Structures are given as structure tokens and as C-alpha cells.
Amino acid sequence: MINETLDVITRRRSVRAYTDQPIAQTEKDSILQATLRAPTAGNMMLYSIIEVEDQTLKDRLAVSCDNQPFIAKAPLVLLFAADYQRWVDIFTHDHAPERARELDQQPRLPQEGDLMLAVCDTLIAAQTAVIAAESLGIGSCYIGDILEHYELHREIFGLPKYVLPISLLCFGYPKPGLLKKKLVPRFNQEFIVHQNTYHQLDASELEQMVQPINEYKQERYVPNANNLGQSIYLRKFISEFSVEMSRSVREMIRSWSTPE
């Protein structure tokens, strides 16, 4: 017997080419309603979702997110942002800091731990949206490059202090033929799942782990790379966009953690 939920998860792939078919409002609502049921710390829902409808804004994101034109063509674009601002505002409205002082407890503002919790909430919600869309036949693609150029993205989305852009998601119906392509292999379970304590892989295990992906991607190495590790290192890890991402994230954390 086929489990439909597991089948949806197993067949999911990143989709970057979409048909012209629009996503109906009923389908958007179904995706969003499922998303709002995602697990969340203390039922606080430490995230906000911004639907990017304006084409000019999509065009800007296609450039600022490492020059990826398909972002501008996606029928549905959602920004998932870690959001503690809503609770800071609730705390203020409900005089929570004042009450803490009355009880001889020290008030505080959101700190690094609160940020990490909000990021977890945000990504759980985003992945729930991905699975909900997949179940409707709608493909998706994560855009991690939204972590770059924090100052620009904060400005164009009007983000207050305790709202940070964590993930951008593009949705659309896959172009014909895309779903027939072979799925990109993942590392096998034996190398990812540990029992009780972490197991650091030795050289032999590392070679076994990357073999399926090496075989799949061998013709896709970047120039001057002889293997998967070199290809990822040269194309991603030391790339200009990766360096910018780290700079941008440092600024996010600084902005979040520094009292005004």
C-alpha cells in the first residue's frame, strides 16, 4: 500500500522552470492554511510571510538573489521572515516589562537564542508550505540567497528591527518533462543518522558517502575541480555570493542583538 504523504515527500524536487498557468487563490489559501498549522515554539508562530506580488519587486529579487531570472517568472513568491517584532509589540501593549519589574524580574529584549528559535519556526513553516504545494502538483524552489544584501532587503520589504529575511520560496506548475528527470541522489541514511553520539566520518566513509553524487554530477564539476569537494568549495564555499551572505548574516545578528 502506497502512503500518499511519503510519496509526496519522496518525489519532491526543486523546480525552477514553470508553466504560464497561474496559481489560483483557492490553492494559495490551501498552501497558507496548511503552513499556519506547522509546528511552532510555544504556539508563538515566530515568523511572517510576505507574498511578493509586484512584478517590479520580483525583478529586483531576481538580481539581488544572485542573478536568478526564474524568480521573476515564478507565479507565486513568498518571503519567510523570522519575526519576533510581533511579540515585542504584544509585550509592550500588554505592559509585560512593567509587570516583570513589579515582580522583581529583569526585563529584556530578544537575543540570540530568540533569533535561533524564530529561524527554526520560520523554516519549519516554509517546508510545510513546500509539502502542501507539492501535494497540489505545484513545484517549489528555495532561494537561500535572500540571506544576502540584508540592508537592501530590509529596505524594500520594510522590515523592522526584529524581522529578518530567512528564506524566499518560488512556486509554480513545473514545465512538462521536468518531473521525468532523475532525482538528484542524497547521502545514504547510514552516513547521516547517528546513534546516541555523533560519529565523524573517516576518509573511507567520506568516499563511500559522496560516490552516488559524484557519479551523478561528474560532468557538472566547475572548471579546475577534480571531485565533488573541490567543485562545491570553488563554486559555493569561497564564492563572492557566499562571502556576501556571511557578511549580511553578521549584520542581521548585529542588528538584532544591539539595543537601540
N, C-alpha and C positions, 0 to 999 in steps of 0.2 A: 504493500500500500504506500503510495506517494504522499509525503507530508508537504502540503502546498506551501507552508511558511518556509520550511527548509529549502524547498525548490527555488523560491523567490530569492532567498539569500545566496544560494549557491550559484545561480545564473547571473547575478548582478555583475555588471562591468561598468567602467567609466565610459560615458557616451559624450562625444564632442562634436558630433555631426547630427543635425536634427532636420526633420521634415518641416514643411511650412504649416503643418497642422497646429492650430493654437490649442492651448490647454484651457478647457472650459472652466468657468468659475466653480461649477459643482465639483470638479476634480481638484482644483486648488483648495477648496474648502475641506474636501476629504483628506488631503495631504496635511493641511494645517491642523485639523481637528485631531488627527492621529498623532501629530507632532506634540501637541499640547498634553497628550497623555503619557509622554515619555517620563521615565524615572527622573526624579529631581530631589536634590538635597533638602530635607525638611519641608517638602512641598513649597519651596520658595520660588521656584522657576526663575533661576538666576540668569536669564537670557532674554533678549528681544530679537524679533525677526523683522527685517525691513525688506519689503518687496520692491525691487528695482524695476519700475515700470517705464520710466523716462528713457527714451532711446539715446538721448544725448549723454545721459549718465552711464548707460551701458557701454557706449562708445568710449567714454573716459576710462571705465574699468578695464576694457579690453586692452588699453595701453598701459595703465598703471599696474595691472596684474601681469607683468612680464610679457606684454605684447602677445595676447592670445585672442585673435579675431573672433573665434567662435563664441566668446562671451557675449559679444554684441548681437549675435544671431539667435541666442537662446530664447525660446518663448517665455520662460519663467526664470527669473534670477532672484534668489533670496540671500540676503546677508544675515548670518547668525552672529550676534554680538553678545559677549559676556556682559551682564547688566546687574550691577549692584546699586546703581543710581536709584532705581525704583524703591529699594528697601531703605536707602539713606533718606529718601523723601518721606517714606512712611514713618520711619523713626522720628524724623523732625516733626511731622504732622501730629504724631501721637505723643509728643513730648517724652520719648523714651530716654534720651540722655539726662533730662532733668529728673526723671523718676529714678534713674540709676544713682544719681548724686544723692537723692533723698535717702536711698538705701545704702549710702556709703560705698558705692561701687564706682569704679573708674570708667567713664565713657570712652569710646574710641571710634576711629574711622576705619573703613575697610583696609585691610593689609594684605600681605602676600598670600596667606592661607585662604583668605576670602576670594582672592583672584583665582587661585587654582580650583577652588570649589566651583566658582562660576564658569570657568573654562570647561570643567567636566560636565556640568549641566548643559552647557551650550552644545558641546559635541555630541552628547547623548541625544539631544533634541534633533540635531542635524541628521544624525544617522537614522533616527526614527523616520524623518521626512524622506530620506533616500529609500528606505524599505517600503514605506507606504506608496511612494511614487512607482517603484518597481512593480508592486503588486497590481498597479493600474496600467502597466505597459509603458510607463513613462521613464525614460532613461535619465541619468544624472551624472554630474561630474563635480568633484570638489576642486575648489580653486584655493590652494594654500597661499598663493601669492598675495592674498588680501592682507597678510601679515606685514607686507612691505609698505613703505611710504605712509606710515601711521598718520603723520601730520596732515597729509593730503586727504586721506580717507576720513579722518576725524572731521575735517572741514566740510567735505562735500556731503557727508551724511548728518552733520550737525550733532556729533556725539558729545555728550557731557563728560565730565571727569571720570566717572565710574562706569563707563560703557566703552568696551574695546572690541574692535572687529576681529573675530576669530576665524570664521570660515565663510566663504562665498560658495553657493551651490547653484549650478545651472541645471535646468530641467528641460526636457523636450522629448518628442517621439523620435526614436532612432531612425536614421535613414535606412532604407532597405539594404539588406546584406550585412549590416554591421553585426547583428546578433548571430550570424552564421560563422563568424571568425572564431578561431580557437581562443579559449580563455587563457589569459596570462597565468602561468603557474605561480603558486605561492610556496613558501618554505613548508616542508613537511612538519606535521604535528610534533614529531619526536625532537625537533630542534627548537621548538617554541614553548612547549608545555613542560614545566619542571615539577618535580615532586618535592614538596617541603622546603627545599633550599634551591637557590639559583645555581645552575651549572654553566660555567663558562666553557664555551666550545674550544676544543683543541684544533690544530691545523687540519687533521684528517676529517674531523666532523664539519668544519667550515667548508671544506671542499665538497663533501657529500651534500651539504645543505644547499649550496649555490648551483650544483650541477644542473638541475632541471631548468633553472632560469638562464644559466649560461647557454644551454642548448637552444633555448627559445630566442635569446637576444643576441646570439653570437654575431649576427650580421648587422646588429644595430649599435655596436660599440661606437663611441665617439672616436674621431681621429686620434691616433697615437696611444690608444688604450689597448692593452693586450688581454684584459679579462674584465669581469664584471666589477670588481672592486675599483680598478683604475678608472673604468668608464663612469661609475657613479661619482667617484671622487673628483674627476676632472669636469664632468658635465654639471654636477649639482653642488657638491660639498664646498668646493673652493670658488664657485662661480660668483659673478658680480651680484646676481639676484639673491644668492644665499647670504652673502656678506651684508647686503642691504636689509634682508629680513632680520638678521640678528641685531643690527643697529636699531631698526624700527621697533622690535620687541623690547629692547632695553629701554627705549624711550617710553613705550607703553607702561612698563613696570615702574619706571621712574615717576611718570605722571600719576599713576595710580597710588603709589606709596608715599609721595611727597605731600605733606599738608599744605593747603593753600594759605 
